Amino acid sequence: MASSAQAYAVAFQGEKGAYSEQAVFELLGRSGVCPIGFQSFDDAFDAINAGKVQLLMVPIENSLGGTIHANCDLQLQHHLFIIAEHNLRVRHCLLALPGTGKAGIKKIISHPQALAQCNSYINQLGVRGEAAYDTAGSAKLISEEKREGVAAICSELAADYYGLEILDRGIEDDPNNYTRFLLLRNNPVSIPHGIPCKTSIVFSLEDVAGSLFKALSVFALRDVDLSKIESRPCKPDIMDRLQRLYMSMGGMTSAKRRRWTAPEATEQTRFRYLFYLDFLAHIDEPNVANAIQHLQEITTFFRVLGSFPRGGALVGLENLGPGPSLPLPAAKRKRRLGILGFGTFGQFMAKKLALDFEVFVTNRGNQSEMAAKCGVSWCESIDLLLDQNPEILIIATSVLSFETVVRNLSRCLSQRSGADVASSRMLVVDVLSVKVHAKTTLLSLLPESCDVLCTHPMFGPESGKHSWAGLPFVFERVRLNDARRCEEFLKWWDAQGCRMVDMTCELHDETAAGSQFVTHLTGRVLARLGLRTTPINTKGFESLLQLVDNTCKDSFDLFFALYKCNPNSEKQLQAIEESIKDVSQELRSSMGKTNSHLTGGTASSA
């Protein structure tokens, strides 16, 4: 375990301020990580192999430039595992010495690829471009040599490092400019059950007709969804080494080992291909395991490059497998926390949060007296709450008003600048009982500088009256710049005794439709029947009466929101309607058969 003074060392290629370093910060946050730049990709891979760093961030493909094949080869040679992926939106900026205007620019320097991606912009300025070894390196050169009249195309991060002025942002010709980065380490990642995963593999095949078709069919036959396939030539010496290693580890069948020999260098064998394939499942899923076993029977080389969370997620810093974990800092001061929506549930949370946080609250109606009773500070508006610079903001409104409240918050954030910019870098947390709606709303309306954590504390003032111990707290880390802050906040809920459930919003809603919505629907249907206690109540009937009581205490708006904002609920409603219809028909059909039998029996005896 790393000491409190240590942080993850993360290797990347390039100077400080490179897009690779930006990818490190976007995926892992700025706290608890120490990015270290290396001159070449080879040096970066050597550093992790030598134990100088724990993690390695490398670009693997660009939406405009294609695959970075050198890193594919290096990953094979160094036998590292993919533990996460991150899609970085490349936003090129024009940087120059402070005080330089665009009119004073006579030359623009950058990496050749960056110059090509901004070619139209450069032509509009009427200046010439000059290739340099690196995007961030160009900014460093201008800063160190005080080059006047020269601008660099690089990341906004580079401006902070080298004290340059940003003359323009988003100058790339094509806005669909994304680079996919891979986070690598020596050990595979450990992923909790239920997390959507992607797996990357690489393999080679015998040069016989239909071999690729057979390889792909092992996935098609088992309904495994492929998301990428790419073939590329491999250097013969590397291919021979990989195949011999694979054979020595028992990777080939005995029959294949007997007939396999390193092919002679002919026109055909000079081009020997590796196939890189991604599929949307974890390697340990039963159908995938069967597919892989089948695939290995027909390959001459096979390796799993990694199974990792899908869609750029980092599933729990504690789930990175063996190795050091990110240390949490010792508590020095209370973090400032805001609660937007101070109704029953907001008040319920605030009482306990106030013991460990400096809490500020606001609400549509005046709740200043209740705020004083809860030991928190009252703010008359969202703007006044943001003036307190909360590091964490919990949105505790109703499901139906959530989008309106987030729009108001977004508007307030967009109007703030300068000293107030810190308010747009807070961790925004929702506590809705429907998650995809919350997730999509926050991601679409809040600035990218805001971290997003979607949660569902599955308890309230009644069930959590005496203790939160053992009560489920569902969460998904959706977008993080400051991972440590998020981990501290989650650790606080864990310390209250909650049962922490790391689950995607999509899986939550799918599961909730079959449990939470069905529970509320059943309770309200039974309430319409007017169930009353009787002198001969069974335990089952008592449970039904309790269900009616619990569900009808909640507002109809909550019940309606569970239906409106979770598409899975409509499917459940239709399934319940069909089930009631089926059971009713079965009863009536059985009654008809019984009557027919009785009628037939009477006629016979007569």
ChimeraX attribute file (.defattr): number of C-alpha atoms within 10 A of each C-alpha:
attribute: neighborCount
match mode: 1-to-1
recipient: residues
	/A:1	10
	/A:2	12
	/A:3	11
	/A:4	12
	/A:5	9
	/A:6	15
	/A:7	19
	/A:8	19
	/A:9	18
	/A:10	25
	/A:11	30
	/A:12	30
	/A:13	24
	/A:14	22
	/A:15	21
	/A:16	22
	/A:17	23
	/A:18	22
	/A:19	28
	/A:20	25
	/A:21	25
	/A:22	21
	/A:23	26
	/A:24	27
	/A:25	19
	/A:26	20
	/A:27	24
	/A:28	23
	/A:29	20
	/A:30	18
	/A:31	18
	/A:32	21
	/A:33	20
	/A:34	17
	/A:35	23
	/A:36	19
	/A:37	20
	/A:38	17
	/A:39	13
	/A:40	12
	/A:41	21
	/A:42	13
	/A:43	15
	/A:44	24
	/A:45	27
	/A:46	16
	/A:47	20
	/A:48	21
	/A:49	17
	/A:50	9
	/A:51	11
	/A:52	14
	/A:53	20
	/A:54	20
	/A:55	25
	/A:56	26
	/A:57	27
	/A:58	26
	/A:59	25
	/A:60	17
	/A:61	19
	/A:62	19
	/A:63	13
	/A:64	13
	/A:65	12
	/A:66	10
	/A:67	16
	/A:68	13
	/A:69	15
	/A:70	11
	/A:71	18
	/A:72	17
	/A:73	13
	/A:74	15
	/A:75	17
	/A:76	15
	/A:77	13
	/A:78	13
	/A:79	15
	/A:80	23
	/A:81	22
	/A:82	24
	/A:83	28
	/A:84	27
	/A:85	25
	/A:86	22
	/A:87	20
	/A:88	21
	/A:89	16
	/A:90	21
	/A:91	19
	/A:92	25
	/A:93	24
	/A:94	23
	/A:95	29
	/A:96	30
	/A:97	23
	/A:98	13
	/A:99	11
	/A:100	18
	/A:101	14
	/A:102	16
	/A:103	10
	/A:104	13
	/A:105	17
	/A:106	15
	/A:107	17
	/A:108	22
	/A:109	26
	/A:110	23
	/A:111	20
	/A:112	15
	/A:113	14
	/A:114	20
	/A:115	25
	/A:116	16
	/A:117	19
	/A:118	19
	/A:119	16
	/A:120	15
	/A:121	15
	/A:122	19
	/A:123	11
	/A:124	8
	/A:125	13
	/A:126	13
	/A:127	15
	/A:128	14
	/A:129	23
	/A:130	13
	/A:131	16
	/A:132	18
	/A:133	13
	/A:134	22
	/A:135	27
	/A:136	27
	/A:137	23
	/A:138	24
	/A:139	33
	/A:140	22
	/A:141	15
	/A:142	21
	/A:143	19
	/A:144	9
	/A:145	8
	/A:146	12
	/A:147	13
	/A:148	17
	/A:149	17
	/A:150	22
	/A:151	30
	/A:152	33
	/A:153	30
	/A:154	29
	/A:155	26
	/A:156	24
	/A:157	16
	/A:158	29
	/A:159	23
	/A:160	12
	/A:161	14
	/A:162	21
	/A:163	15
	/A:164	23
	/A:165	20
	/A:166	22
	/A:167	16
	/A:168	13
	/A:169	15
	/A:170	15
	/A:171	18
	/A:172	22
	/A:173	15
	/A:174	14
	/A:175	13
	/A:176	13
	/A:177	18
	/A:178	18
	/A:179	24
	/A:180	18
	/A:181	23
	/A:182	23
	/A:183	25
	/A:184	27
	/A:185	25
	/A:186	20
	/A:187	17
	/A:188	21
	/A:189	24
	/A:190	17
	/A:191	21
	/A:192	14
	/A:193	10
	/A:194	11
	/A:195	19
	/A:196	19
	/A:197	19
	/A:198	22
	/A:199	23
	/A:200	24
	/A:201	18
	/A:202	19
	/A:203	22
	/A:204	25
	/A:205	19
	/A:206	16
	/A:207	12
	/A:208	7
	/A:209	8
	/A:210	9
	/A:211	15
	/A:212	16
	/A:213	9
	/A:214	14
	/A:215	21
	/A:216	16
	/A:217	16
	/A:218	19
	/A:219	20
	/A:220	13
	/A:221	10
	/A:222	13
	/A:223	12
	/A:224	17
	/A:225	13
	/A:226	17
	/A:227	12
	/A:228	11
	/A:229	14
	/A:230	12
	/A:231	14
	/A:232	13
	/A:233	13
	/A:234	18
	/A:235	14
	/A:236	17
	/A:237	9
	/A:238	13
	/A:239	19
	/A:240	17
	/A:241	13
	/A:242	20
	/A:243	23
	/A:244	20
	/A:245	13
	/A:246	16
	/A:247	18
	/A:248	11
	/A:249	9
	/A:250	11
	/A:251	20
	/A:252	22
	/A:253	14
	/A:254	11
	/A:255	8
	/A:256	16
	/A:257	15
	/A:258	9
	/A:259	7
	/A:260	15
	/A:261	11
	/A:262	12
	/A:263	11
	/A:264	9
	/A:265	10
	/A:266	8
	/A:267	7
	/A:268	10
	/A:269	13
	/A:270	14
	/A:271	14
	/A:272	18
	/A:273	20
	/A:274	19
	/A:275	17
	/A:276	18
	/A:277	19
	/A:278	19
	/A:279	20
	/A:280	20
	/A:281	22
	/A:282	23
	/A:283	22
	/A:284	11
	/A:285	10
	/A:286	11
	/A:287	18
	/A:288	21
	/A:289	13
	/A:290	15
	/A:291	22
	/A:292	19
	/A:293	12
	/A:294	16
	/A:295	19
	/A:296	19
	/A:297	13
	/A:298	20
	/A:299	20
	/A:300	22
	/A:301	22
	/A:302	22
	/A:303	17
	/A:304	18
	/A:305	22
	/A:306	22
	/A:307	26
	/A:308	31
	/A:309	25
	/A:310	19
	/A:311	13
	/A:312	18
	/A:313	22
	/A:314	26
	/A:315	24
	/A:316	15
	/A:317	16
	/A:318	15
	/A:319	15
	/A:320	20
	/A:321	16
	/A:322	13
	/A:323	13
	/A:324	16
	/A:325	18
	/A:326	22
	/A:327	20
	/A:328	17
	/A:329	13
	/A:330	7
	/A:331	9
	/A:332	6
	/A:333	9
	/A:334	12
	/A:335	16
	/A:336	17
	/A:337	25
	/A:338	30
	/A:339	28
	/A:340	24
	/A:341	22
	/A:342	25
	/A:343	17
	/A:344	13
	/A:345	16
	/A:346	21
	/A:347	22
	/A:348	17
	/A:349	18
	/A:350	23
	/A:351	15
	/A:352	13
	/A:353	18
	/A:354	18
	/A:355	12
	/A:356	14
	/A:357	17
	/A:358	17
	/A:359	27
	/A:360	25
	/A:361	27
	/A:362	25
	/A:363	20
	/A:364	14
	/A:365	11
	/A:366	14
	/A:367	17
	/A:368	18
	/A:369	9
	/A:370	15
	/A:371	21
	/A:372	11
	/A:373	10
	/A:374	18
	/A:375	17
	/A:376	23
	/A:377	17
	/A:378	23
	/A:379	22
	/A:380	15
	/A:381	16
	/A:382	21
	/A:383	17
	/A:384	14
	/A:385	23
	/A:386	23
	/A:387	15
	/A:388	16
	/A:389	21
	/A:390	24
	/A:391	18
	/A:392	25
	/A:393	24
	/A:394	22
	/A:395	21
	/A:396	23
	/A:397	25
	/A:398	18
	/A:399	22
	/A:400	15
	/A:401	10
	/A:402	20
	/A:403	18
	/A:404	12
	/A:405	19
	/A:406	20
	/A:407	16
	/A:408	15
	/A:409	18
	/A:410	16
	/A:411	14
	/A:412	15
	/A:413	21
	/A:414	13
	/A:415	10
	/A:416	16
	/A:417	11
	/A:418	6
	/A:419	9
	/A:420	15
	/A:421	15
	/A:422	18
	/A:423	23
	/A:424	24
	/A:425	20
	/A:426	24
	/A:427	25
	/A:428	24
	/A:429	25
	/A:430	25
	/A:431	24
	/A:432	23
	/A:433	24
	/A:434	26
	/A:435	28
	/A:436	21
	/A:437	20
	/A:438	23
	/A:439	23
	/A:440	12
	/A:441	16
	/A:442	26
	/A:443	15
	/A:444	11
	/A:445	15
	/A:446	20
	/A:447	14
	/A:448	15
	/A:449	18
	/A:450	21
	/A:451	27
	/A:452	25
	/A:453	23
	/A:454	25
	/A:455	27
	/A:456	20
	/A:457	21
	/A:458	18
	/A:459	15
	/A:460	15
	/A:461	12
	/A:462	9
	/A:463	11
	/A:464	13
	/A:465	10
	/A:466	8
	/A:467	11
	/A:468	21
	/A:469	14
	/A:470	12
	/A:471	18
	/A:472	17
	/A:473	22
	/A:474	22
	/A:475	23
	/A:476	23
	/A:477	23
	/A:478	18
	/A:479	26
	/A:480	25
	/A:481	23
	/A:482	22
	/A:483	25
	/A:484	21
	/A:485	22
	/A:486	22
	/A:487	17
	/A:488	14
	/A:489	16
	/A:490	18
	/A:491	14
	/A:492	14
	/A:493	17
	/A:494	17
	/A:495	12
	/A:496	14
	/A:497	15
	/A:498	22
	/A:499	18
	/A:500	17
	/A:501	16
	/A:502	19
	/A:503	21
	/A:504	23
	/A:505	24
	/A:506	19
	/A:507	14
	/A:508	21
	/A:509	24
	/A:510	18
	/A:511	14
	/A:512	20
	/A:513	22
	/A:514	15
	/A:515	14
	/A:516	17
	/A:517	24
	/A:518	17
	/A:519	16
	/A:520	22
	/A:521	20
	/A:522	16
	/A:523	20
	/A:524	19
	/A:525	11
	/A:526	15
	/A:527	18
	/A:528	9
	/A:529	8
	/A:530	8
	/A:531	12
	/A:532	10
	/A:533	10
	/A:534	9
	/A:535	5
	/A:536	7
	/A:537	12
	/A:538	11
	/A:539	9
	/A:540	9
	/A:541	15
	/A:542	14
	/A:543	12
	/A:544	17
	/A:545	18
	/A:546	13
	/A:547	18
	/A:548	23
	/A:549	14
	/A:550	15
	/A:551	18
	/A:552	15
	/A:553	8
	/A:554	11
	/A:555	9
	/A:556	13
	/A:557	13
	/A:558	15
	/A:559	18
	/A:560	16
	/A:561	18
	/A:562	27
	/A:563	20
	/A:564	17
	/A:565	19
	/A:566	22
	/A:567	15
	/A:568	19
	/A:569	23
	/A:570	16
	/A:571	14
	/A:572	18
	/A:573	17
	/A:574	11
	/A:575	12
	/A:576	15
	/A:577	11
	/A:578	12
	/A:579	12
	/A:580	12
	/A:581	12
	/A:582	12
	/A:583	11
	/A:584	12
	/A:585	12
	/A:586	12
	/A:587	12
	/A:588	12
	/A:589	12
	/A:590	12
	/A:591	12
	/A:592	12
	/A:593	12
	/A:594	12
	/A:595	12
	/A:596	11
	/A:597	11
	/A:598	11
	/A:599	11
	/A:600	11
	/A:601	11
	/A:602	9
	/A:603	8
	/A:604	7
	/A:605	6
	/A:606	5
